């Protein structure tokens, strides 16, 4: 690849899909008119930190977008476009740039959005992607600080699949001991941001947060922001059949799965009167209480001291 301008024009400009706001990726800014309740978020992905070293660069670029989109789901926002900043190795060849563009294309088409701009530079280190996402029609009343005493705590999907998938990718001994489940690996490599669910619950959920750093960690964030506590029943936390095999084999335990992170499901609270509005893929796992304690109960109803476990991913 000759230079960044050639990469933009030949590989990235087609990903604007001729949307006039992107201005052909030739100007310093994209211009938008008449956006309603604009939601903006940014997310960064670093090889060796957020994905194992050696992960296919096309998967990295696709995953970077999908992770960022998950934040928009917490406001029930409809994604519009992304801005992509990249710091890429100086050693990259044209085939690497092709794979980056293809990874972007898959994510953009899946969510009917477009690339509106970004930035590119190079270094001697590993790839870094920083994705800014824009969405509209978000519910400005939502967030992490509106949970109330008596609210039910709900989680979408299943928890821990991505944690197991990451460990299958990284642990050679684990690969030999167990049947590598492609579905679990893909749960990590190709997240599924809950955009449609966010839209469906935004008018009755009292608070929403996405699960990126681990379920228990996100419960803690939500409670701290809302100045409440929580009762959580570990037996009610949904675990997939595939992931449960690793618990039954004593390879992992429930605590591993609910603190592992990278689930990209939604954790939300609702008024009990709205219980009939939650969908079949969501599960009630507890309730909001007064005070500031998080009470995590085992299958035997014993209280687990959350202060003695690592709650989830730490950014620093």
Buried (B, 14 or more C-beta within 10 A) or exposed (E): BEEBEEBBEBBBBBBBBEBEBBBEBEEEEBEBEEEEBBBEBEBBBBBEEBBEEEBBBBBBBBBBBBBBBBBBBBBBBBBBBBBBBBBBBEEBEEEBBBBBBBBBBBBBEBBEBBBBBBEBEBEEEBBBBBBBBBBBBBBEEBBBEBBEEEBBBBBBBBBBBBBBBBBBBEEEEBEEEBEEBEEBBBBBBBBBBBBEBBBBBBEEBBBBBBBBBBBBBBBBBBBBBBEBBBBBBBEBBBBBEBBBBBBEEEBBEBBBBBBBBBBBBBBBBBBEEBEEBBEEEBBBBBBBBEEEBBBBBEEEEEEBEBEEBBBBBEEE
